[in-house]
Amino acid sequence: MSAVNAELPQVAQRDLTAWQLARLPVNLDLLSAEMFCRQVAAAHYENFTVATRLVPPDLRQDLANVYTFARWSDDLADESEGDSTVALSAWRCGLDACFAGVPSHPVFVALSKTVRRHSLSLDPFADLINAFIQDQTVTRYESREQLLEYCRRSADPVGRIVLGLANCKASDEMRLSDSICTGLQLVNFWQDVRRDYLGGRIYIPAEDMRRHRVSEEMFKSPSASPEFISLLTDEVAWAEQCFDNGQALLETAPFVLRPAIQLFLGGGRGVAQAIRRAGFDTLAKRPVLQKRTKMKLALRAAAHMVMIRVQQVFQGTWS
């Protein structure tokens, strides 16, 4: 443990890895691979069950396959034994094999079906792995432009993949999705300032820190200074602007995805509000959404889904 970490209170340990949550199939049959992905997705992410209920049943397995791929990639970056870059590079080779139609891992067996079914591009999947590789060596960002370039690979691909599941590949929708996903990534960074610092990373751009007269030494404090609060106020506003810029996706995305988009957009805004209620002091305590707030967001998204279905009935398009 570094001297810095020894001076700070410890944060909660990471969740169990994907390979600890469910028994990995010993063979490459599709049914076992898909079951594994469902188990990992449901166990690893508390909102996954809610989110999947907001999309048609025929997309739920695909969402589980995509989620498990992303989760496994993340776990390789943070929890694999030995050099994570080596493990991620091997995983990247496995991705190439998956897209070539010869998957060699259960996760890729399940993902291969999703890729073929929806004619998905390799690029967003590769970008995700490249972002995890970048995390192994890049621990500070000088400018907002540099951080946004990281978000382009670490966050935006997820939205693009999900849009692809609904056969939406229009550039306008992709742009709106990118803005929402970047906002979600940013607000997660501001929520996890303490946790990331303990892990050796600072995602707040150095130029922003200098502008607010915040030094890395201040991250050791058990509570935020006025300078840090001023800094985080600006950073949260930045994330909220991203949400505003992507808000129109709720009106233009495929109908089947709009309730889920509303859930995650509302969740991102909710985290920003939780940070605000905490006085922008994310060094003292990690702000989280209250269970009651999560329930309200889920009910609102569900109501949106019902409204969409009623509209489709009147339009004669719902069966």
Number of C-alpha atoms within 10 A of each C-alpha: 6 8 7 13 14 10 11 15 13 11 13 7 7 9 11 12 18 24 12 10 16 16 13 18 17 10 11 16 12 18 12 19 22 24 20 24 27 23 16 25 26 18 16 18 12 10 15 17 15 17 21 19 15 24 19 10 10 8 16 18 19 25 23 26 28 24 22 26 24 18 18 18 24 20 20 23 23 15 13 16 9 8 11 19 20 14 16 22 14 11 20 19 12 18 25 16 16 22 18 10 15 14 19 15 20 23 26 29 22 29 29 23 18 20 22 12 11 14 12 21 14 14 11 20 23 17 21 25 25 19 21 23 21 16 18 14 9 13 14 16 18 14 15 16 11 13 17 18 13 22 23 21 22 24 25 28 23 22 22 23 24 18 20 18 21 16 13 15 14 11 9 13 22 22 17 24 30 24 26 29 28 27 31 25 20 26 24 16 19 27 25 19 22 27 19 16 19 21 13 13 17 22 20 21 17 18 14 17 19 11 10 17 14 20 13 11 8 15 20 18 15 16 15 20 15 14 16 21 20 18 20 26 18 14 21 25 14 16 26 21 15 22 24 16 17 22 18 14 21 19 10 12 20 14 16 16 21 20 25 23 21 23 23 19 21 20 18 24 20 19 21 29 18 18 24 17 11 15 15 27 26 23 24 14 18 17 22 15 17 11 9 9 14 16 13 13 19 23 14 16 23 20 14 18 22 14 13 16 17 14 13 14 12 9 9 9 10 11 6
